[in-house]
Amino acid sequence: MGYELSIDDFGSGYSDMALLNVMPFDVMKLDRSLLVAAEGSHRMRTVVKHAVQMAEELGMRVLCE
């Protein structure tokens, strides 16, 4: 039908990694708080890097708020 599913605010609130297994998301929208935290933390940069890698391996596009 041409619809896409997005998981919004990934990395905060109710966006649970378990949802990635049960819903065929097309787009992962990373929460802005992850990017802000990654600016000053090597550990958070690693988390963000691997979240992006995971999304791409699952066939999703990644957007950053």
C-alpha positions as CSV (number, residue, x, y, z in Angstrom):
1,M,0.0,0.0,0.0
2,G,3.0,2.3,0.2
3,Y,3.0,2.9,3.9
4,E,6.1,3.0,6.0
5,L,6.5,2.4,9.7
6,S,8.8,4.5,11.8
7,I,9.9,4.0,15.4
8,D,10.1,7.4,16.9
9,D,12.3,8.7,19.8
10,F,14.4,5.5,19.7
11,G,16.6,5.4,22.8
12,S,14.2,7.0,25.1
13,G,10.8,6.5,26.7
14,Y,8.7,3.6,25.3
15,S,10.7,2.8,22.2
16,D,11.9,-0.6,23.3
17,M,14.4,-2.8,21.4
18,A,11.9,-5.7,21.6
19,L,9.6,-3.7,19.3
20,L,12.3,-4.2,16.5
21,N,11.5,-7.9,16.6
22,V,7.7,-7.7,16.4
23,M,7.2,-4.7,14.1
24,P,8.6,-4.4,10.5
25,F,9.9,-0.8,10.9
26,D,11.3,1.0,7.9
27,V,12.7,4.0,9.7
28,M,14.4,4.4,13.0
29,K,14.3,8.0,14.4
30,L,17.0,8.5,17.0
31,D,16.0,10.6,20.0
32,R,17.8,14.0,20.1
33,S,19.0,13.3,23.7
34,L,21.2,10.5,22.4
35,L,23.0,12.8,20.0
36,V,23.4,15.5,22.6
37,A,24.9,13.0,25.0
38,A,27.2,11.6,22.3
39,E,28.8,15.0,21.8
40,G,30.5,14.7,25.2
41,S,30.8,11.0,25.8
42,H,32.8,8.4,24.0
43,R,30.6,5.7,25.5
44,M,27.4,7.3,24.1
45,R,29.0,7.8,20.7
46,T,29.6,4.0,20.7
47,V,26.0,3.3,21.6
48,V,24.7,5.6,18.8
49,K,27.1,4.1,16.3
50,H,25.9,0.6,17.0
51,A,22.3,1.6,17.1
52,V,22.7,3.0,13.6
53,Q,24.6,-0.1,12.5
54,M,21.9,-2.3,13.9
55,A,19.1,-0.4,12.1
56,E,20.9,-0.6,8.8
57,E,21.5,-4.3,9.2
58,L,17.7,-4.6,9.8
59,G,17.1,-2.8,6.6
60,M,15.9,0.5,8.2
61,R,16.8,4.1,7.3
62,V,18.0,6.2,10.3
63,L,16.9,9.7,11.0
64,C,18.2,12.0,13.8
65,E,16.0,14.6,15.4
